[in-house]
Amino acid sequence: MYTKGFISGAVIIGAAAAQQTAWGQCGGSGWTGPTTCVSGYTCTYSNDWYSQCLPGAAGTTTKTTTTTTRAATTTTAASNPTPTLYLCGDSTMAKSGANDGSTDGWGNQVAKYFTGITVNNQAIGGRSARSYTREGRFNTVIGLVKAGDFVVIEFGHNDGGSLTSTDNGRTDCPGTGSETCPVTYNGVAETVLTFSAYLEKAANALKAKGAIVILSSQTPNNPWEGVTTFPSTSNPVRFVPYTETSASRTGTTYVNHWLYSMDLYKRLGASATNAVYPKDHTHTSPTGADHMARSFIKGLQCSSNALKNKINASAASVVSGSCL
Ligand SMILES: *[C@@H]1O[C@H](CO)[C@@H](O)[C@H](O)[C@H]1NC(C)=O
């Protein structure tokens, strides 16, 4: 027993000695990870809960974090008169959708429903929670956000599949916790985490910078494809409940974008819904992207997140349905 404890202690010390990657966390109350940064980056104090590896040579001021005991319950948004809404997601959120000339993502349609906030759409086609993480895209947003900014994270379309066949660089490790899967992708060894772990790491790092995070479930594939009776909504694709669980674990807002979209499509009916899927059952036309933007706005309106205060009058007339 005693030896075991000693060994695990030594492992923690070993981990702390590694250098943090660009834009990563390198300090803060309760932080047990690396406290020095890779070459070209300096660990910079942000607040008592967060220090970050920012570009710049070493030799600048090293600020010692003071250990304070403050209530961890505060959820009040830092006052930020000119907030930005960052969007992290895949082609269903990205500008120009699947980049095929006929599709669009909802992140490119949503800005007209807000006033007093700048939308910065960082969604990119083909990405999963895993590849968005590995490519440093969450770290880019973590580097950009200021206290009082908002971030919507929405993944799932590219997260499925199996790691046992050829790894596509996108599939996550099965499970919803701290499970890991060792793989080699593009000749590089990679420890693949679960969908939940990727979402929660990003959400926690963003929260540490004072951002207000919304975890949004993925959009559905065309539910009217090949059917005459609208399908049941009781068994969504697994990334929908996974997203809800991660929101509850990280104390962030959950928007069930999937369910609000299903509700809208049910009311639209088969032909109007089929008409917004020009290529396949995943990517929508600009009109479909606008439907998805409005179903997100509806879910947001029904939440208690402060972002709903930025919804403007133009949304009121086009967002229908009731809170689910
Ligand atoms: C809603 O906000 C958008 C973008 O800020 C703006 O273009 C539009 O005029 C606003 N509409 C209303 C009715 O406030």
The ligand as an ORCA input file, in Angstrom:
! r2SCAN-3c Opt
* xyz 0 1
  C     -30.507     41.784    -35.371
  O     -29.093     41.779    -35.343
  C     -28.499     41.796    -36.626
  C     -27.013     41.628    -36.456
  O     -26.512     42.362    -35.362
  C     -28.870     43.069    -37.352
  O     -28.322     43.074    -38.641
  C     -30.373     43.181    -37.430
  O     -30.721     44.408    -37.976
  C     -30.993     43.043    -36.063
  N     -32.444     43.031    -36.239
  C     -33.292     43.549    -35.359
  C     -34.724     43.487    -35.756
  O     -32.950     44.059    -34.310
*
